[in-house]
Amino acid sequence: MPQTHWVPGILVAARRESSYNFNAVNAWDSNAVGPRQGDGHPLNCSRGVLQVIPPTFAAYHHPGTSNAIYDGVANICAAMHYVMVRYGVYRDGSNLAGRVRQFDPTRRPGGY
C-alpha cells in the first residue's frame, strides 16, 4: 500500500481513537453490548489501535495478518479495508482525509 496518504491518516485516527494504544477497549459507547468475551469486555466493544468492533474486524480481516484484533497490523489492515469498501477510499489512500473525517487532521474528530 502506498504510504503517502495512509500513514498520516492512520496516525491521526490512532491518536483520536485509542491514543495509540494497541490494547484499547471502548466499553462505554453504543457498540459495547453482547456477552463477555475472553478479554472481559462485551462482544461488540471497539478494540485495538483503530477501535474496530469484532464483526467488522472479522468481515474485513486481511488474509495473512493475525486473527487477533489487538494486533496492530491486523487491526489497521482491517480498518483500511473497511474504509475502502464503506467510504470508497482509493487503494492509494489519496482521498482518505476527504472521505473519512476521523482520518483528517484538518477537521474535527468523528466516528467512522
Secondary structure, 3 states (H helix, E strand, C coil): CCHHHHHHHHHHHHHHHHCCCCCCEECCCCCCCCCECCCCCECCCEECCCCECHHHHHHHCCCCCCCCCCCHHHHHHHHHHHHHHHHCCCCCCCCHHHHCHHHCCCCCCCCC
